[in-house]
Amino acid sequence: NTEAFDAYYSVPAKGDYAYMVSGSGGEGGSDLIRVPLSRQQAPDPVALLTGLISDKKTGLPSGAQIIYTDMETGETGTARADADGFYQLIVPLGSRYEIEVMADGYIASTFEVDLRRGGTYEEMERNVRIEPEPEGSILTTLYFDTGRIRIQEESQSELDLVLTMLKRHPELRISLHGHADIVGSYSRNYELSVNRARMVRAYLVARNISPRRISVIGYANYFPYARNNSALGRSLNRRVDVHVLPFD
């Protein structure tokens, strides 16, 4: 650094140059300085994945939550599409990734990206069209204790009513939407939300309900029913919503 104001050191995803602003010299008072990086100085190679997320029926852009999982290590990360549906992810090269796109009111869309071929830097574009969920209604909501995937005793009677209804109406299909409160890491909350919904499905399947009639999705803590700033609010967010889907 110089005696002047030197700041905002930045290295883009490609990793070939570093940039900074320097207040030393320059007619405008500050200069943008670009410094080439050697292979030893450059950060670990990454891939930049970008694209647009849109409604499959209308073609309009859709904001969505993106979850990416390293299929080798199990590590997860998140990103969010902006109001225009644009998203970007930066992930290390050398592994395979499962990319899941989720938005409230839409069927989750999942695809895989294979980056095991390595290299120094890569850019990929992947547009995603997400399909709206069939219109249906919430039949009931099942609640859970903090960090648990088994329903509370108070919700058992509600779950048994769902079982009875499915047995009486074999044409009926449901969708289980798992949720979590804001306590804990994102990856933990995502795991909780999915496993809560899976546990409910397992209960129904064990009692002779076809798994083809039950879809499952986890939303982590991204679609709370209540604010997470109180114990009561958090308790209402640890839930599985049972959606009744319309007949085909």
Number of C-alpha atoms within 10 A of each C-alpha: 8 8 8 11 12 17 12 11 12 13 17 10 18 17 20 17 17 16 16 15 16 21 16 15 10 10 7 7 9 15 15 12 13 14 11 12 14 11 12 7 12 16 16 14 18 22 21 17 17 17 16 19 25 21 17 15 10 10 11 12 19 21 21 24 19 21 21 23 19 17 15 10 10 11 11 17 15 15 15 18 20 16 12 13 19 18 22 18 19 15 20 18 21 16 16 20 25 16 20 17 24 22 20 15 12 16 17 21 15 15 12 13 16 13 17 12 9 15 12 15 16 17 12 12 12 13 14 18 18 24 17 16 13 14 10 13 13 14 14 15 18 24 25 22 14 14 15 15 22 17 20 13 11 11 15 14 11 15 19 13 13 18 18 12 12 19 15 10 10 11 11 16 19 23 21 24 24 33 32 35 27 18 13 12 10 18 17 15 24 22 17 25 28 22 20 30 28 22 15 21 22 14 14 21 16 10 11 11 17 14 14 9 16 23 17 23 21 24 23 25 25 19 14 19 16 14 14 17 9 9 10 11 15 22 18 20 24 31 27 28 20 23 20 20 20 13 9 7
